[in-house]
Amino acid sequence: MLRMILCALLAAFAAGAQAQSWPAKPVSMINPFAPGGGVDAFGRPLSAYLSKTIGQQFIVENIAGAGGTLGAANAARRPGDGYAFFLGAVHHTIAESLYTKLPYSLTRDFVPITVLAYVPNVVVIHPKYANINSLKDLMAYAKANPGKLNFGSAGSGTTHHLAGELFKTMTGLEIIHVPYKGAGPMMQDLLAGQVDMAFDGMGTSAPQIKGGKLKALAVTTNTRSFVIPNVPTMQEAGLPGYEVTTWYALWGVKGTPKEVLDRMHAETVKALQSPEMKVIWEAQGATAGGESPEKFAALVNSEITKWAKVVKDSGAKIDN
């Protein structure tokens, strides 16, 4: 009995020592999209903040491709030693049903930590369409010109993509999807008029809307955004029942010690509550997360179910 107690005490001491000594070297924060997109908008400030407060470098690695699944697969292969974390998004709950084969499982290979930010999507269109100034204008034009309009996305399987597919199934309109390797490259082509419109995240579109480079037709959440309060919701604009929220989040790699996960959660919540980060989040039109790992896990499961239905109804599938 005494031996068992001593072993338990030694194990607890070792775990505590590991949490205290972590991190002893730079930590990788894997972003599965190209620089300049939504994950970067929140992952980089968080990584910089943690580098400052924890005293070790948190380095963002951009591994883009395949709608965010290439980087996710890379992260899933990393050792669960506390030196690799995954900066993912709601897009990855969509991928679970959209892709016919995935080399990883979001629920099996990753451990939920918390949501970093909730961001409305916004329907934006290039100003070259001078006569499209509302969602009803857009629907009338698309109905009269089937297949002429296209919409860009941050990649197949992202919310930008499925938000468009949901719009198409609810309206019966034919609009062509053009996937990119991230919101940054997509935005460059949208601003240049190479693609016509997007169901983009507020973080990347808000500066362009305010600068007059894009026209905002509607936000996809149930309430208006404080960033562009004059822009109606989809319900107000004429499409009842349409609702999409993009969120960005942090996962650990399976096998990461619980003590490290707990500390990462605590440090991330402190970061999200800091005045410095609140300013950055508000500039992106975002609301901070910070919920418990259990609540985040429940959100992940509910989103997987929700988007599986959208994928089925739209007929969208990606063979990989």
N, C-alpha and C positions, 0 to 999 in steps of 0.2 A: 504493500500500500504506500509506504513512504517513498519507495522508488518511483511509483506512478506519479505521486504528487510532485516530486523533484523534476521528473521529465516534463510534466505539464508547465511547471514554473519556468524551466529552461526554455521551452518552446515559446512561451509568452514573452520571455525576456528577449529572445532572438527576434521575434516578430516586431516587438517594440523598437529594438535597436535598428532593424531594417528600415522601419518607417522613419526613424529619426535621421538615419544616414542617407536615405534617399532624397534627392538624386545625387549620386557621386560622379556623374558624367552628364554630358548633354542629352536631352530628351527629344525624340523625334515626334513631331505633330504632323501626321500624314493627311494632306489635303488632296482628295481625288479629282480635283478640277484644276484648270489652268489659272494662273494668277489673274486677279482683277474681278473675280466673281464674288458671289455671296459668301461662300465659305471663307475666302480670303478676308472679306470685309470684317468678319468677326473673329476668325481664327488667328489672324496676325496680331491684332491688338491684345487678345488674350495671351498669346505666346510671349509677347513683349512684356506684358504686365507680370506674368509668372516668372520670367527671367529675372526681373528686377526684384520681386518680393521673395522668391525662393532662393535666389543666388546661384542659379545654374542656368545654362542656356537651354531654352525651349525653341527648337528650330523647325519651321514649317517646311515640309517637303511636298512640292506639287508633283503629283503623279497622275496626269490627266489621261482620259480616254474611256471609251465605251460607257458613256453616261455616268461616270463616277465609279463603275464597277471594277475597272482596272486597278485603281488606287486602293479600293476596298479589299480586293484580293491580295494585293501586296501587303496591306496592313495585317490581314488575317494570318499571313505567313510569318510575321515577326514574332520573336520570342516573347512570352508573357513575363517579362522580367521588370516591367515598370519603366522601360525606356522607349516605348513606342505607344502612342495614342492615336486614335482615329477621329478626325474632324469630318463628320458626315452630315447628312441632311435628310429631310423627309424623302428626298429622291431615292434613298436606299430602301425605304419601305415599299416603294413602287417597284423597284427592280426585282423584288422577291417573286412577283407574279408576271412581270413583263418579259423577263429573260427566260428562255426555255431551259437554259443551263447556267448555273452560277458556280464558280469554283470556291464559293464560301457561303456561309449562312449568317445573316445579320444577327439572328437570335442565338445561334450556336457558337459562333466564333468571336463574338464581341460581348463586352459587359457594359450595360448602360451606366453612364455617370450622371449627366444632366443635359437639359436643353440650354443652349447659349442664348438664342434669340428667336423670337417669332416676328415674321415680317409679312405684311400683306403683299400679294401680287397685284400688279396693275396692268391693265390692257393698254398698250401704247402703240401708236402708229406713226409712221414717218410723215412729216408735213407735206410731202409731195402729193398726198391725197387731200387736196384742199377742201373737197366737199364732204369729207368724213370727219365730223366733229362731235359725234355722239355714238353710243353703242347701237342705237337704232339705225343711224346712218350706215354704220359698218355692216349690220345684218342685211340691210336693204341692198347695199352694193354687192355683198357676197352672194346674195340670192340671185341678183341680176347677172352676175359674172362668176359662175361656178368654176373653181379651180384657178382663178386668176390671182387671187391673194395668196400670199404665203406667210407663215409665221416662223420666226427663229426661236431656238431654245438652247439651253446650256448643254444639251445632249439628250439622246433618246433615253427615256426613263426618268427624266427630271420632272419636277413639278411644272416647269415651263412647258414641257411637252404634254404631260397628261392634263394640265389645265386647259390646253388647246383642244385635246381630244374630248374632254368633258364638254367643252363649249360646242364642239361639232356634233356630239351625240344629242345634246339638249336642243340644238337649233336645227339640225339636219343640213347644215351648211358645209360646202366643200372648200376647205382651206388647206393648202399644202404645208406639211411640216418640213422644216430645214434644220437638222441638228448640227450643233457645233461642239467643240471640246471645252466648253465652259462659257459662262455668261460674258466674260471679257471679250473674247473673239466675236461672239454673237453681237454684242453691243457695237463693236467697231463697224460691222457690216450693216447693222440697223441704222446707225447714224449716217452711213454713206449711202443709204437707200438701196443696198444690195438685197436686203430682205425688207418686207413691207411692215411687219408688225410683230409684237411679242406679248406673251403673258408673263412679263418679267417680274423679278423681285424689286421691291421698292428701293432697296439699297443701291442698286446700280442704275435704276431709271430716274429716281427723284432729281438728281442734279441736272439730268438732260431735260426733264420736264420743266424745271424752274428756269433753265437756260433757253427755253423755247426751241430746243432741237428735236423734241418729240412731243406728240399730243397725247394726253392721257384721256381715255374714254370712260374708264370705270376701275374701281378697286374691287378685289375679289373676296374681301372679308365681309362680314355681316354689318360692320360699322365703318364709317369713313376714317381715313388716316389723318392723324394730326399734322402730317407733313404737307398734304395737299387736300385740305378740308373742303375745297370747292368741288372736288371730283366725286361723283356719286358712287354708291355701291352698285354691284351688278343687279341687285334686286330693284334699287331705285331707278336704274337705267333701263330696265325692261326685261330682265331675265331672272324671275323669281326662282329660288331654290338653288342657285349657283353659289358655291362657297368653297374657297381654296385658301389655305394659309401655308406659307413656306416656313419651315423652321430649320435651324442649324444646331448641331449638337456634338457632344463629346462622348466617345466610347473608349473603354480600355480593351486591350487584347486579352482574349481568354487565357487564363492562367496567371494573370497579374495578381500579385499578393493583395489580399483584402485591405491590409493596412495602407498600402500605396494608393489603392482606389479611394479609400476613405479620405486620405489626405488630399488627393487630387480634387475630390468633390468639394471639400471644405475650402481649399485655396481658390477654386474656380468660383464658388459662391461669393467669397469675399471680393474677388475681382469684379464680379457682376454688380455688386452693391457699392462699389467705389464711385465717388463723384467723377473721377477721370473717365471711367468706362461708360458711365451713364450718358455723358456728353457725346461720346462716339456712337453709342447705340441710338440715341435720339436723332442724331444727324442722318442715320440710315433708315429712320422711320420704324425702328424696331422696339419691341418690348422684351425686356430681359427675362430669361428663364430662371434656372437655379433650383428647380424642384428636386425632390429626393430621387435616388436611382430607381426606387420601386414605382414611383409615379411616372417616371420617364419610361420605364419598361412597359407599363400599361399603355402609355401613349403609342409606343412603337407597335405593340400588338394590334391596337385599334386602327392605326393607320395602314398596316399591312392588309387588314380586312377591308377597309374602305376602298383602297386603291385597287385591290384585286377585282372588285366589282366594276370599277371604271375600266380597267384593262379588259375584262370580259365583255362588257357592253360595247366598248369601242372596237373590239377585235384586234387591238394592237398586240403585236408579239415581236420579239427580237430573237432570232436564232444566233447563238454564239458558241 
